[in-house]
Amino acid sequence: MSELSNESTALDESHPAAEEVQSDSEQGAMAQESPRNSAAEIPVTSNGQLEDSHEHNFDKDLKRSLPVGLGLSETKITSHGFDGTKEGVVEAGPFPGGRTQQKSGPVVLADEVKNPAMEKLELVRKWSLNTYKCTRQIISEKLGRGSRTVDLELEAQIDILRDNKKKYENILKLAQTLSTQLFQMVHTQRQLGDAFADLSLKSLELHEEFGYNADTQKLLAKNGETLLGAINFFIASVNTLVNKTIEDTLLTVKQYESARIEYDAYRTDLEELNLGPRDANTLPKIEQSQQLFQVHKEKYDKMRNDVSVKLKFLEENKVKVLHNQLVLFHNAIAAYFAGNQKQLEQTLKQFHIKLKTPGADAPSWLEEQ
């Protein structure tokens, strides 16, 4: 009986060992099948590309397998697809998800953003200051307390130009009055000639007398229209000279005078500062005043030169224009009152003046429809 019990005990002990052997063989078989199963479980999209989740799992497994001493903050992992030349690259460097330490070094500050409101306020401040200085300079000159810069030759030319402009404007006004009166006279002569012609047809006894007067009035009206064309051409040319050419030069003169006032205003400020004490507080003001004075001096010199050049060209142009227009006016008036119709027409041809035919500008009856 003891032998049987020993044999049963040995069998019981050998059974677990057999189970362990069987379990080991099963684990080995599963291990051999695991690569195939893992490869079989790789998800593939409809276009044949791998899903990002597999690469993400690959990265996670690779990060777990890194040594403990290599922190994630110093490691960057780059994985490529199966079709790439490299399966995985581990690069040392800051990890995108980790925190990086800022390196010390020079700090570069960006330019301050300019505020439009502050710029406008600064422009208003400068304009107000400049206006104040110029106003003070003008008042000082009128009261006889301040000094002013004078260019005697240039000032004399400017005075002559302004005086001539007034005289030319008076001639222009008188010529316009003459043109208006001549137009009314020509209109009256034309009506009078029509009236004489009508009576010549209806009065048999005075047919010739009315006819002579009708022809005379019509001839005077025609010559008057010719003279009127010459006078209007004279008026247009003188008007261009006075109200455009001379006015443009006088506009430059005004700019020159404004530049002169600014120059004298800043010159006076600089002289006052130079007469005062020189210390750490006044030296920067003197330097700034010197710079402003130099800027306005250059502007004044430039404007003075511009005025001199314009006055020179204006004088040449004025002589040429007025010479032609005065000859035209004289010849036309003389020929008209002498009754020399041929000479009057020749004068207009000489100056290339074309008379408008009465009613030529009126629209035809087709255009009025």
Protein Blocks (a to p, Z undefined) as FASTA:
>chain_A
ZZmmmmmmmmmmmmmmmmmmmmmmmmmmmmmmmmmmmmmmpccdfkopacfklmmmmmmm
mmmmpcfklcfklcccddddfkbmbfbdcdedddfkbccdddddddddddddddfklmmm
mmmmmmmmmmmmmmmmmmmmmnomaccdddfklmmmmmmmmmmmmmmmmmmmmmmmmmmm
mmmmmmmmmmmmmmmmmmmmmmmklmmmmmmmmmmmmmmmmmmmmmmmmmmmmmmmmmmm
mmmmmmmmmmmmmmmmmmmmmmmmmmmmmmmmmmmccdfklmmmmmmmmmmmmmmmmmmm
mmmmmmmmmmmmmmmmmmmmmmmmmmmmmmmmmmmmnopaklmmmmmmmnopacddehkl
pccfklmZZ
